[in-house]
Amino acid sequence: MLRVKDVDYQGNYKLALTFSDGVHKVVDLEPHLKGEVFGPLRDKEQFIQYALTPVTIEWANGADFAPEYLYEIGTPV
């Protein structure tokens, strides 16, 4: 099972992620912050309120992305 093992905020809705397979990717989440759950994260004060869970990252409002989705949309570094 793919997991997010580390996360670092890069600014402008970008996160540097390390996955359980050792791959490092940068994910730009700005285009994905839409709708009732993710839309509020366009407020950068809310966006930076994330935490690493045993599987992925989750925001204070309960929003999260599947690690497989983050892996798919990320750019290798």
N, C-alpha and C positions, 0 to 999 in steps of 0.2 A: 504494500500500500504506500503510495506516494504521500509524503508529508512535507510541510514547511518547517525547517529546523532553525532558521534564523531570519530576521527581518531588520532592515535598516532604512529609515526614511531618507530619501534623496532630495526632497523638495518637489514642489509642483505636482503632487499626486503620484510621484514615482517612488517605488519601493524596491530595494535590492533584496532579493530573496535567495536563500540557500535551501535546496531541497534535499530530501533524504537520500537521493542517489548521488549527492555530491555536486550537482550542477548548480551554478550561480546564474541568476537571471535578474534583469531589471524589468519591472512591470509598470507601465504607465496606466493607471486606473482612471484617469480623467474621463475618457470617452465612455467608461462603463458606469459612471456615477449618475444613474438615472432612476426614476421611479420612486415609489414610496419608501423603500428600504434604503437604497443606495444614494438617492438624491440629496438627503441631508448631509452626506459626507462631502459635498462640494464646499461646505463651510470648512476651511482648513483647520480651524480649532477643533472641530469634530473629527476630521480626517486623521489627525495625529493622535487621537485617543484610541489606539489599537493595542492589542495584546496578542502574544503568541500562545496558542492553545496546543494541546498535544498533537493536533493534526494540521491546523492552518492558522491564519490570523483572524481575529474577530474584533469588531469595533464596539465601543461602549453602547451603541444603540442596538446591538445584537446582530448586525450585518456581518456576513462572512462570505468568502468565495471559496469554492472547492479548490484544493491544491492542484488538481489536474487542470482546471481552467486557468489558474495562474501560470502554470507551467506552459500551457499552450499559447497564451498571449504574451509571455515574457520574451525578452530579447537576451540571448546568451552574452555573458561578459567574460 
